[in-house]
């Protein structure tokens, strides 16, 4: 009887282990499916790049063939016209028709008319067609009998009319194709803008996918100086400028092992696993942004106008990015979350993220601020940093959210300023005099960070609720089995005296050992339940603190 109970308990344990193994296999299958999806997306992106390159080649070839076709039509018209006039030289006319100047503009694409030679060919074709149209209106009753062999036949004229119709149709289709190719090329070239003299090599060396760093993360927070005001002044110009800025930043980001965790129209949050790479990215990006072909309307803004130093070299030009680097305690979501653009991103939260955003509010346009913690990490690879100018800015209290207490805390952090010798002429106000604007460019990033941390706490609380339900179920099962075991023991007690003394001792020892193991397991489960319930209460307090903080900031 006791062996059957023990076997039943072991069978239940094996069933639980089997369920866990099935869940693990399901998780592995889902992970493999997501990996195949990512590989398929990369393959599709590569094919799209190849199709774009082929489209660019097809565009040039199409324009070239279009010009060859015009030359062929003109040669045929000249041959036909001269043969016709040689038979009847008296009917040579100089046509005067208002359509003569309009035909090329109506039927020829703009891309063709921009070529002077192609425009002349189109005008000559229109001129020949109008000549034939005018010379066709005369009376040849007296001359047809004498020069029948010299006049063109009706079949030739029908062929010419058919060719003309096909030419008009081809011109219309070509104009549509060229306009589509121009729009596609303009959009793609803007996105593929790269600081390299060889665009084909840049496309071939496209950025690789960077995984979100998990340990020893260094955060870089970017914000456009007076970004909200620039959007309010000229939204169209700012939209183009932000596309150029994102194209420049993203194409260079993966070279330094950076991961884009958040971005909107005025700010970005980047995560690096190498502090030296993050430092080089910040210092070099200030130089890259000055060479971007910004729109003229943007450069006329007082916030983006070009400024030169004492040596007449440009030190400011275009969008001015304020940059902040910080490292410390942070957490990352285990699974990526879909963003507004449809891409999946891993979201970060914790003390280091909040403090990095706070440092970014102190930075001015074109300035790079770095905390002492992050700078010490950079100095471990000082040979990779190059020549930098480091300036101490003082210590400042930074706000951060304490997940344990659910309240905001202040921590004093030493802040430094770094710059390259090329941009040493840049001048900034003292951080103590910097006024944080009422409409900050980092509002979206702050809200996203808090919402992400709230979502993480909610997911942890849901997982703990599931664990509690499983523990309660196991505890109830053990309690019922223990009660059944006790009742069966009482029933077998009346027949226990029939056993021999040695066997009686063995049975008693086995029974006591089973009861002891069950009791110990019950106590462990009860203790785990109490601990998990206390953790859930703490998570509830933290979630309420986050929610109140978010409501106050909004």
GICORDA-V411995 format. One line per field, one symbol per residue. phi: phi as a letter, one per 40 degrees, with the letter a starting at -180 (. if undefined). A space follows every 10 residues. Layout:
phi = ???
This chain:
phi = .ccccccccc cccccccccc cccccccccc cccccccccc cccccccccc cccccccccc cccccccccc cccccccccc cccccccbcc ccbbcbaccc ccddccbbcc cccccdcccc cccccccccc cccccccacb ccbcccbccc cccccccccc cccccccccc cccccccccc cccccccccc cccacacbcc cccccccccb cccbbfcbbb bbaccfcccc cccacccccc cccccccccc cccccbgcbc caaacbaabb bbcbcccccc cccccccccc bccccccccc cccbccbbcc cgccbbagcb ccbababica bbccbcbccc cgccbcbbah cccccccccc cccbdgbbbb cccccccccc bccccgcbbb bcbhbacbca cccccgbcbb bcbcbbbbac dcbcccbbcc ccccbcccbc cbcccccccc cccccccccc cccccccccc cccccccccc cccccccccc ccccbccccc dccccccccc cccccccccc cccccccccc cccccccccc cccccccccc cccc
